[in-house]
């Protein structure tokens, strides 16, 4: 018999079609919702959801304080808010948050972990309820080869590499606890593909104070995370790009994009980024400002871009002069954070004391 999730369980997995169907007809149109007190409360709940997403946490315990219907509606509104913010990093934070939230409930809810026989294998309730919408064909200990390869592509953990897996008759062997990790990644991938939504400008205007609040909170978070810009902590690839500029080389489009987006993410303002390019002998202020404003979201579509990961830097031939720290990270931003933290925590050398002055000879 098909398992029917309760309203509470649906609120824990609001991205399911069953969850969205559950709240159909329970709320008025979005325009109407935004005008009444109940709607204001839902927007505040959605705003808190986004703020949770952009705030780094050592432990993850999602707060569930509203009714199941309000939780599902807040999820939908949170996606509208980040679509209006239209910042790739904020969107990435929300999709990771939702994936982590789903993972938390999958691990901690006993009903979802119960298993029973069906067809050719042993399945958990998770598979029955999530498989159709998430496109996951996964049993207790294996999944199809092609599904597995697609799902683990973004994962960097060595244990997920195929060379460390048993592959037999088109299936890859997995451990029971890894099912939930793979589901978490699948949720993140699917939610990310669906964002940003095409939200009407008039609707974004109505929630513009909330959008501005998120942008400000995220900027403050980035400033707290990266602190003052320290060129000495830049990864070798960024040093190489700056050196090329200084020597008069014309950077490729990929090079300019990588350097500009990196500097923007660590907190350097537009004028500061332009000053970096001013080191070039053929510096063109007008052209440079146009390019910098486009990449940082100050012009054009208003979309901000994040720096490419190390894998992308290698693909474009920009991964140069790797050092030991490069082997431990997968993103230039991770390199920068790590080097700054290590420098901050490194004990300072004891200051040399001045030599003792011998006493004056007695007379």
C-alpha positions as CSV (number, residue, x, y, z in Angstrom):
1,X,0.0,0.0,0.0
2,X,1.3,3.5,-0.9
3,X,2.6,5.4,2.1
4,X,0.8,8.8,2.6
5,X,2.9,11.3,4.4
6,X,1.3,13.3,7.2
7,X,1.0,17.1,6.9
8,X,3.9,17.4,9.3
9,X,6.1,15.2,7.2
10,X,5.2,17.1,4.1
11,X,6.3,20.4,5.8
12,X,9.7,18.8,6.3
13,X,10.0,18.1,2.6
14,X,8.2,21.2,1.1
15,X,9.7,20.8,-2.4
16,X,7.6,17.6,-3.0
17,X,4.7,18.0,-5.4
18,X,2.6,16.3,-2.6
19,X,3.6,19.2,-0.3
20,X,2.7,21.9,-2.8
21,X,-0.6,20.2,-3.6
22,X,-1.4,20.1,0.1
23,X,-1.5,23.9,0.4
24,X,-3.4,24.6,-2.8
25,X,-6.5,26.6,-2.1
26,X,-5.5,27.2,1.5
27,X,-4.0,30.7,0.7
28,X,-5.3,33.5,-1.5
29,X,-3.3,34.9,-4.4
30,X,0.2,36.0,-3.6
31,X,-0.8,39.7,-4.0
32,X,-3.6,39.2,-1.6
33,X,-1.4,37.3,0.9
34,X,1.1,40.2,1.0
35,X,-1.6,42.7,2.0
36,X,-3.0,41.0,5.2
37,X,-1.4,40.3,8.5
38,X,-1.2,36.6,8.0
39,X,0.7,37.3,4.8
40,X,3.1,39.6,6.6
41,X,3.8,36.8,9.1
42,X,4.5,34.3,6.3
43,X,6.9,36.7,4.6
44,X,8.7,37.2,7.9
45,X,8.9,33.4,8.3
46,X,10.3,33.1,4.8
47,X,12.8,35.9,5.5
48,X,14.0,34.1,8.6
49,X,14.4,31.0,6.5
50,X,16.7,32.8,4.0
51,X,18.6,34.4,6.9
52,X,19.2,31.0,8.4
53,X,20.5,29.9,5.0
54,X,23.1,32.6,4.6
55,X,24.3,32.3,8.2
56,X,27.0,29.6,8.7
57,X,26.2,27.1,11.4
58,X,28.4,24.5,13.1
59,X,25.3,22.4,13.9
60,X,22.0,22.2,11.9
61,X,18.7,22.0,13.8
62,X,16.0,23.5,11.7
63,X,13.4,25.6,13.5
64,X,9.8,24.4,13.0
65,X,7.4,26.7,14.9
66,X,4.5,27.2,12.5
67,X,1.8,24.9,11.2
68,X,2.7,22.5,8.4
69,X,0.9,24.7,5.9
70,X,2.7,27.8,7.0
71,X,6.1,26.0,6.7
72,X,5.4,24.9,3.2
73,X,4.2,28.4,2.2
74,X,7.3,30.0,3.8
75,X,9.5,27.7,1.7
76,X,7.7,28.9,-1.5
77,X,8.0,32.6,-0.4
78,X,11.7,32.1,0.5
79,X,12.4,31.0,-3.1
80,X,10.6,34.1,-4.4
81,X,12.7,36.4,-2.1
82,X,16.0,34.9,-3.3
83,X,14.8,35.1,-6.9
84,X,14.3,38.9,-6.4
85,X,17.7,39.2,-4.7
86,X,19.0,37.4,-7.9
87,X,22.5,36.7,-6.4
88,X,23.9,33.3,-7.3
89,X,25.6,32.9,-3.9
90,X,22.4,33.6,-1.9
91,X,20.5,31.2,-4.1
92,X,23.2,28.6,-3.6
93,X,23.0,29.1,0.2
94,X,19.2,28.6,0.2
95,X,19.3,25.4,-1.9
96,X,22.0,24.0,0.3
97,X,20.0,24.9,3.4
98,X,16.9,23.2,2.0
99,X,18.9,20.1,1.1
100,X,20.5,20.0,4.6
101,X,17.0,20.5,6.1
102,X,15.6,17.5,4.2
103,X,18.7,15.4,5.2
104,X,18.2,16.3,8.9
105,X,14.6,15.1,8.8
106,X,15.4,12.0,6.8
107,X,17.9,10.9,9.3
108,X,15.9,11.8,12.4
109,X,12.4,10.6,11.5
110,X,11.9,6.9,12.3
111,X,8.9,6.4,10.1
112,X,10.9,7.4,7.0
113,X,13.6,4.9,7.8
114,X,11.4,1.8,8.1
115,X,12.0,-0.7,5.3
116,X,10.0,-3.4,3.7
117,X,10.1,-5.7,0.7
118,X,8.8,-4.6,-2.6
119,X,9.5,-6.1,-6.0
120,X,13.1,-7.0,-6.5
121,X,14.6,-5.4,-3.4
122,X,14.3,-3.8,0.0
123,X,13.2,-0.3,0.0
124,X,12.8,2.4,2.6
125,X,9.8,4.7,2.8
126,X,12.1,7.5,1.6
127,X,12.4,5.8,-1.8
128,X,8.6,5.3,-2.2
129,X,7.8,8.9,-1.5
130,X,10.8,10.8,-3.0
131,X,11.8,8.7,-6.0
132,X,9.1,9.8,-8.4
133,X,9.8,13.5,-8.0
134,X,13.6,13.4,-7.5
135,X,14.2,10.7,-10.1
136,X,16.1,8.5,-7.7
137,X,16.2,4.7,-8.2
138,X,17.8,3.6,-5.0
139,X,17.5,0.5,-2.8
140,X,18.9,-0.3,0.5
141,X,22.4,-1.1,-0.9
142,X,22.6,-0.2,-4.6
143,X,21.6,2.2,-7.3
144,X,21.8,2.2,-11.1
145,X,25.2,3.2,-12.5
146,X,24.1,6.2,-14.6
147,X,22.0,7.6,-11.8
148,X,25.0,7.3,-9.4
149,X,27.5,9.0,-11.8
150,X,25.2,12.0,-12.2
151,X,24.5,12.4,-8.5
152,X,28.1,12.2,-7.3
153,X,29.6,14.4,-10.0
154,X,29.6,17.5,-7.8
155,X,30.9,15.6,-4.7
156,X,34.6,15.8,-3.9
157,X,34.7,13.0,-1.2
158,X,37.1,10.2,-2.4
159,X,34.7,7.5,-1.1
160,X,32.2,8.4,-3.8
161,X,34.7,8.0,-6.7
162,X,33.9,5.0,-8.8
163,X,37.3,3.5,-8.3
164,X,36.4,3.1,-4.7
165,X,33.0,1.4,-5.5
166,X,31.8,-2.0,-6.4
167,X,30.0,-2.0,-9.7
168,X,28.1,-5.1,-10.8
169,X,25.5,-5.7,-13.5
170,X,24.9,-1.9,-14.0
171,X,24.5,-1.1,-10.3
172,X,26.8,0.6,-7.9
173,X,27.0,-0.6,-4.3
174,X,26.2,2.0,-1.6
175,X,26.1,1.9,2.2
176,X,22.8,2.4,3.9
177,X,23.7,5.7,5.5
178,X,24.9,7.0,2.1
179,X,21.4,6.9,0.7
180,X,20.5,10.0,2.6
181,X,23.7,11.8,1.5
182,X,22.9,11.1,-2.1
183,X,19.3,12.2,-1.6
184,X,20.6,15.4,-0.1
185,X,22.7,16.1,-3.1
186,X,19.9,15.3,-5.5
187,X,17.6,17.7,-3.7
188,X,20.2,20.5,-3.9
189,X,20.8,19.9,-7.6
190,X,17.1,19.9,-8.5
191,X,16.3,23.0,-6.4
192,X,19.3,24.9,-7.8
193,X,18.2,24.1,-11.4
194,X,14.8,25.7,-10.7
195,X,16.1,29.0,-9.4
196,X,15.9,31.9,-9.9
197,X,12.2,32.1,-10.7
198,X,11.0,34.6,-13.2
199,X,9.3,36.9,-10.7
200,X,7.4,39.9,-12.0
201,X,9.2,43.2,-11.3
202,X,6.0,44.5,-9.7
203,X,6.0,41.7,-7.1
204,X,9.7,42.1,-6.4
205,X,9.0,45.8,-5.8
206,X,6.4,44.9,-3.2
207,X,8.9,43.0,-1.1
208,X,11.8,45.2,-2.0
209,X,12.5,46.1,1.7
210,X,12.9,42.4,2.5
211,X,15.1,41.9,-0.5
212,X,17.3,44.8,0.6
213,X,17.4,43.4,4.1
214,X,18.8,40.1,2.7
215,X,21.3,41.8,0.5
216,X,22.6,43.8,3.5
217,X,22.7,40.8,5.8
218,X,24.7,38.8,3.2
219,X,27.1,41.6,2.6
220,X,27.7,41.9,6.3
221,X,28.2,38.1,6.5
222,X,30.8,38.2,3.7
223,X,32.6,41.0,5.4
224,X,32.6,39.1,8.7
225,X,33.7,35.9,6.9
226,X,36.5,37.3,4.8
227,X,37.4,40.5,6.8
228,X,39.7,43.1,5.3
229,X,41.2,42.2,1.9
230,X,44.7,40.8,2.2
231,X,46.5,40.3,-1.1
232,X,49.1,38.1,0.7
233,X,46.4,35.5,1.2
234,X,45.4,35.3,-2.4
235,X,45.7,31.8,-4.0
236,X,48.5,31.3,-6.6
237,X,46.0,31.5,-9.5
238,X,44.9,35.0,-8.5
239,X,48.5,36.1,-8.0
240,X,49.3,34.9,-11.5
241,X,46.4,36.9,-13.0
242,X,47.5,40.1,-11.2
243,X,51.1,39.5,-12.2
244,X,50.0,39.1,-15.8
245,X,48.1,42.4,-15.6
246,X,51.1,44.2,-14.1
247,X,53.3,42.9,-16.9
248,X,50.9,44.2,-19.6
249,X,49.4,41.0,-20.7
250,X,45.8,40.9,-22.0
251,X,43.8,38.6,-19.8
252,X,41.3,36.2,-21.4
253,X,37.6,36.7,-20.7
254,X,37.8,33.8,-18.3
255,X,40.8,35.4,-16.6
256,X,39.0,38.7,-16.1
257,X,35.8,37.1,-15.0
258,X,37.7,34.9,-12.4
259,X,39.7,37.7,-11.0
260,X,36.9,40.2,-10.8
261,X,34.3,37.8,-9.3
262,X,36.9,36.6,-6.7
263,X,37.8,40.1,-5.6
264,X,34.1,41.1,-5.4
265,X,33.2,38.1,-3.3
266,X,36.0,38.7,-0.7
267,X,34.6,42.2,-0.2
268,X,36.6,44.5,-2.5
269,X,34.4,47.4,-3.9
270,X,34.2,48.3,-7.6
271,X,36.7,51.1,-7.3
272,X,39.2,48.8,-5.6
273,X,38.7,46.1,-8.3
274,X,39.2,48.7,-11.0
275,X,42.4,49.8,-9.2
276,X,43.8,46.3,-9.6
277,X,43.3,46.6,-13.4
278,X,44.9,50.0,-13.3
279,X,48.2,48.2,-12.8
280,X,48.0,47.2,-16.4
281,X,50.0,49.5,-18.8
282,X,47.0,49.7,-21.2
283,X,44.4,50.4,-18.5
284,X,41.1,51.7,-20.0
285,X,39.0,53.2,-17.1
286,X,35.7,53.3,-19.0
287,X,36.0,49.8,-20.4
288,X,37.2,48.4,-17.1
289,X,34.4,49.9,-15.1
290,X,31.8,48.5,-17.6
291,X,33.2,45.0,-17.3
292,X,33.6,45.2,-13.5
293,X,30.0,46.5,-13.0
294,X,28.6,43.8,-15.2
295,X,30.3,41.0,-13.3
296,X,29.5,42.4,-9.8
297,X,25.9,43.0,-10.6
298,X,26.1,46.8,-10.6
299,X,24.9,47.1,-14.2
300,X,23.0,45.1,-16.9
301,X,20.9,42.3,-15.5
302,X,21.9,43.0,-11.9
303,X,23.1,39.4,-11.5
304,X,26.2,38.9,-9.3
305,X,28.6,36.1,-10.1
306,X,30.8,34.0,-7.9
307,X,34.4,33.0,-8.6
308,X,34.8,29.7,-10.5
309,X,35.9,26.6,-8.5
310,X,39.3,25.0,-8.9
311,X,38.0,22.5,-11.4
312,X,36.7,25.3,-13.6
313,X,40.0,27.1,-13.3
314,X,41.9,24.0,-14.4
315,X,39.6,23.7,-17.4
316,X,40.3,27.3,-18.6
317,X,44.0,26.9,-18.0
318,X,44.0,29.4,-15.1
319,X,45.2,27.0,-12.4
320,X,48.8,28.0,-12.1
321,X,51.7,27.6,-9.6
322,X,49.9,25.2,-7.3
323,X,51.2,25.0,-3.8
324,X,50.6,22.4,-1.0
325,X,47.5,24.3,0.2
326,X,45.9,24.0,-3.3
327,X,45.8,20.3,-2.9
328,X,43.6,20.6,0.2
329,X,40.9,22.9,-1.2
330,X,38.5,22.9,-4.1
331,X,37.9,26.6,-4.5
332,X,40.0,29.8,-4.6
333,X,37.8,31.2,-1.9
334,X,38.5,28.3,0.4
335,X,42.2,28.8,-0.1
336,X,41.9,32.5,0.8
337,X,39.8,31.8,3.9
338,X,42.2,29.1,5.1
339,X,45.4,31.2,4.5
340,X,43.9,34.2,6.3
341,X,42.8,32.0,9.3
342,X,46.2,30.3,9.5
343,X,48.0,33.6,9.4
344,X,45.7,34.9,12.2
345,X,46.2,31.9,14.4
346,X,49.9,31.6,13.8
347,X,51.7,32.5,17.1
348,X,53.6,35.7,16.8
349,X,57.4,35.6,17.3
350,X,58.5,36.9,20.7
351,X,59.8,40.4,20.3
352,X,63.5,40.7,20.9
353,X,64.2,42.3,24.2
354,X,66.8,45.1,24.2
355,X,70.2,44.1,25.6
356,X,70.7,44.8,29.2
357,X,72.7,48.0,29.8
358,X,75.5,47.3,32.1
359,X,75.5,49.5,35.2
360,X,77.8,52.5,35.1
361,X,81.1,51.9,36.9
362,X,81.1,53.3,40.3
363,X,83.3,56.3,40.9
